[in-house]
Amino acid sequence: MTKATTERGGTTPAPRWAVWAAYAVPLCVLPSAVWRTTEAFNGDTSMADEGWYLLLLSALSLGFAMLTPGLVHRWGERVPEWVPGVGGRVIPARLVVTTAVVGASLVLALCLYGVLNTVFRFVDRAPVLVGPADAVRQPPGWDVGLLYLPILAWGPIVLVLAAAYRRRRTTASGMSGPAAPGAAGRLRFVSSLDE
């Protein structure tokens, strides 16, 4: 971010590491989304049964991942001017941080479940919610697991970026110190990343 962005937006720019990390999140999601999309069109699945689900899951995961750069750019602090009715309004930092933390926690929980179930086989066969109920599906191999491996970084990256976002927004608005109880203690680990 440039100095002009800082003056216009009223907050300090995001550190370079945070910008790189924010753009890494969509790249973490991309391999599995591409695999699901190719599975939807490979001929083994039909659009009527489960192909639509694979496409929807790919679009949603990439869509949510593409929101992550909002934690380091101005459009994550203020609604863009072109949005009718609410353009130019400041987005409350608490809303952004809470949404990011809840989303990252859900991603972490799903990843933890996936890893633990792969290792310990808690659930041999999950209920079939989409597609024919009698379909026998082989568990995916390690080659597919490698495509999902980068998603393990999604949750932790968003948590760290949410902490940096909160720190940046509260420091810029003059709420650091006694006005923001516990902020320094909860975000102390982020200060070491800035250096």
JONORFEN-V540977 format. One record per residue. N is the residue number from 1. PSI is psi as a letter, one per 40 degrees, with the letter a starting at -180 (none if undefined). OMEGA is omega in degrees with one decimal (* if undefined). NEAR is the number of other C-alpha atoms within 12 Angstrom. Layout:
BEGIN
n->N psi->PSI omega->OMEGA near->NEAR
n->N psi->PSI omega->OMEGA near->NEAR
END
This chain:
BEGIN
n->1 psi->i omega->-178.3 near->19
n->2 psi->i omega->178.4 near->16
n->3 psi->d omega->178.4 near->13
n->4 psi->d omega->177.6 near->13
n->5 psi->d omega->-179.9 near->19
n->6 psi->d omega->-178.4 near->20
n->7 psi->d omega->-177.8 near->14
n->8 psi->d omega->-176.1 near->16
n->9 psi->d omega->178.4 near->30
n->10 psi->e omega->177.8 near->21
n->11 psi->i omega->178.0 near->31
n->12 psi->i omega->-179.9 near->29
n->13 psi->i omega->177.9 near->32
n->14 psi->i omega->176.5 near->37
n->15 psi->i omega->-177.7 near->26
n->16 psi->d omega->179.9 near->19
n->17 psi->d omega->-178.6 near->21
n->18 psi->d omega->178.2 near->33
n->19 psi->d omega->177.9 near->27
n->20 psi->d omega->-179.4 near->20
n->21 psi->d omega->-179.9 near->32
n->22 psi->d omega->178.7 near->37
n->23 psi->e omega->177.1 near->28
n->24 psi->d omega->-176.8 near->28
n->25 psi->d omega->177.1 near->37
n->26 psi->d omega->177.3 near->33
n->27 psi->d omega->176.3 near->28
n->28 psi->d omega->-176.8 near->32
n->29 psi->d omega->-173.0 near->35
n->30 psi->d omega->-176.8 near->30
n->31 psi->d omega->-179.6 near->25
n->32 psi->d omega->178.6 near->30
n->33 psi->d omega->178.0 near->31
n->34 psi->d omega->179.1 near->25
n->35 psi->d omega->179.1 near->24
n->36 psi->d omega->179.6 near->31
n->37 psi->d omega->178.3 near->27
n->38 psi->d omega->176.7 near->19
n->39 psi->d omega->179.7 near->24
n->40 psi->d omega->-176.6 near->25
n->41 psi->e omega->-173.7 near->20
n->42 psi->e omega->177.7 near->14
n->43 psi->d omega->178.5 near->13
n->44 psi->d omega->180.0 near->14
n->45 psi->i omega->177.3 near->24
n->46 psi->i omega->179.0 near->19
n->47 psi->d omega->-178.2 near->20
n->48 psi->d omega->-176.8 near->15
n->49 psi->c omega->-175.0 near->20
n->50 psi->e omega->179.8 near->26
n->51 psi->d omega->178.8 near->25
n->52 psi->d omega->180.0 near->22
n->53 psi->d omega->179.1 near->25
n->54 psi->d omega->177.9 near->29
n->55 psi->d omega->178.9 near->28
n->56 psi->d omega->179.4 near->18
n->57 psi->d omega->177.6 near->23
n->58 psi->d omega->-179.4 near->27
n->59 psi->d omega->-179.9 near->22
n->60 psi->d omega->-178.2 near->19
n->61 psi->d omega->177.1 near->31
n->62 psi->d omega->177.9 near->29
n->63 psi->d omega->178.0 near->20
n->64 psi->d omega->178.3 near->27
n->65 psi->d omega->-179.7 near->34
n->66 psi->e omega->174.5 near->25
n->67 psi->e omega->-177.2 near->26
n->68 psi->d omega->177.1 near->42
n->69 psi->e omega->174.5 near->31
n->70 psi->d omega->178.0 near->33
n->71 psi->e omega->-179.3 near->45
n->72 psi->e omega->-178.4 near->41
n->73 psi->i omega->-176.7 near->33
n->74 psi->d omega->-178.3 near->33
n->75 psi->e omega->172.2 near->24
n->76 psi->e omega->179.6 near->36
n->77 psi->d omega->-176.8 near->37
n->78 psi->h omega->179.4 near->28
n->79 psi->h omega->179.8 near->22
n->80 psi->i omega->-176.0 near->20
n->81 psi->d omega->-175.5 near->14
n->82 psi->e omega->179.7 near->12
n->83 psi->h omega->-176.4 near->12
n->84 psi->h omega->174.2 near->10
n->85 psi->d omega->-176.1 near->10
n->86 psi->e omega->-178.2 near->13
n->87 psi->h omega->178.4 near->15
n->88 psi->e omega->-179.3 near->19
n->89 psi->i omega->178.4 near->19
n->90 psi->h omega->176.7 near->23
n->91 psi->h omega->-179.9 near->23
n->92 psi->h omega->-178.5 near->19
n->93 psi->d omega->-179.2 near->29
n->94 psi->d omega->178.9 near->22
n->95 psi->d omega->-179.2 near->19
n->96 psi->d omega->-177.6 near->32
n->97 psi->d omega->179.5 near->32
n->98 psi->d omega->178.7 near->20
n->99 psi->d omega->179.7 near->25
n->100 psi->d omega->-179.1 near->36
n->101 psi->d omega->178.0 near->29
n->102 psi->d omega->178.5 near->20
n->103 psi->d omega->179.2 near->26
n->104 psi->d omega->178.3 near->32
n->105 psi->d omega->176.6 near->24
n->106 psi->d omega->178.1 near->20
n->107 psi->d omega->178.3 near->27
n->108 psi->d omega->179.9 near->25
n->109 psi->d omega->178.8 near->20
n->110 psi->d omega->178.4 near->19
n->111 psi->d omega->178.9 near->24
n->112 psi->d omega->176.7 near->22
n->113 psi->d omega->-178.9 near->18
n->114 psi->d omega->-179.4 near->23
n->115 psi->d omega->-178.6 near->21
n->116 psi->d omega->178.1 near->15
n->117 psi->d omega->177.1 near->18
n->118 psi->d omega->-177.2 near->19
n->119 psi->d omega->-171.3 near->14
n->120 psi->e omega->178.8 near->12
n->121 psi->f omega->176.5 near->14
n->122 psi->d omega->-178.3 near->13
n->123 psi->h omega->179.5 near->15
n->124 psi->d omega->-179.6 near->13
n->125 psi->h omega->179.3 near->17
n->126 psi->i omega->176.5 near->17
n->127 psi->i omega->179.5 near->14
n->128 psi->h omega->-178.4 near->14
n->129 psi->d omega->-178.8 near->13
n->130 psi->h omega->178.6 near->19
n->131 psi->a omega->-178.4 near->20
n->132 psi->h omega->-176.3 near->16
n->133 psi->d omega->-177.4 near->14
n->134 psi->e omega->-178.5 near->11
n->135 psi->h omega->177.4 near->17
n->136 psi->h omega->-178.1 near->12
n->137 psi->h omega->174.3 near->17
n->138 psi->i omega->175.4 near->9
n->139 psi->i omega->-179.0 near->16
n->140 psi->i omega->-179.4 near->16
n->141 psi->a omega->-178.5 near->12
n->142 psi->d omega->177.5 near->12
n->143 psi->d omega->175.6 near->13
n->144 psi->d omega->177.5 near->18
n->145 psi->d omega->177.4 near->21
n->146 psi->d omega->177.7 near->18
n->147 psi->d omega->178.5 near->22
n->148 psi->e omega->-177.7 near->28
n->149 psi->d omega->-179.7 near->22
n->150 psi->d omega->179.8 near->24
n->151 psi->d omega->178.6 near->35
n->152 psi->d omega->179.4 near->29
n->153 psi->e omega->-175.0 near->26
n->154 psi->d omega->-177.6 near->40
n->155 psi->d omega->179.5 near->35
n->156 psi->d omega->179.3 near->30
n->157 psi->d omega->-179.4 near->37
n->158 psi->d omega->177.8 near->45
n->159 psi->d omega->179.5 near->35
n->160 psi->d omega->178.6 near->37
n->161 psi->d omega->177.5 near->44
n->162 psi->d omega->177.6 near->40
n->163 psi->d omega->178.6 near->37
n->164 psi->d omega->178.0 near->42
n->165 psi->d omega->-179.6 near->43
n->166 psi->d omega->179.6 near->40
n->167 psi->d omega->179.3 near->39
n->168 psi->d omega->-176.5 near->37
n->169 psi->d omega->-179.9 near->38
n->170 psi->d omega->177.3 near->30
n->171 psi->d omega->-178.0 near->24
n->172 psi->d omega->-178.8 near->21
n->173 psi->e omega->177.0 near->20
n->174 psi->f omega->-178.1 near->16
n->175 psi->e omega->179.0 near->19
n->176 psi->i omega->179.5 near->20
n->177 psi->a omega->-173.6 near->15
n->178 psi->d omega->-178.3 near->13
n->179 psi->d omega->178.4 near->13
n->180 psi->g omega->-174.4 near->20
n->181 psi->h omega->175.8 near->13
n->182 psi->e omega->-176.4 near->15
n->183 psi->d omega->-177.9 near->24
n->184 psi->d omega->-179.2 near->23
n->185 psi->d omega->-177.9 near->16
n->186 psi->d omega->-173.9 near->17
n->187 psi->e omega->-177.5 near->27
n->188 psi->d omega->-178.0 near->17
n->189 psi->d omega->-179.7 near->18
n->190 psi->d omega->-178.2 near->26
n->191 psi->d omega->178.7 near->19
n->192 psi->d omega->178.8 near->12
n->193 psi->d omega->-179.7 near->18
n->194 psi->d omega->-174.1 near->21
n->195 psi->none omega->* near->10
END
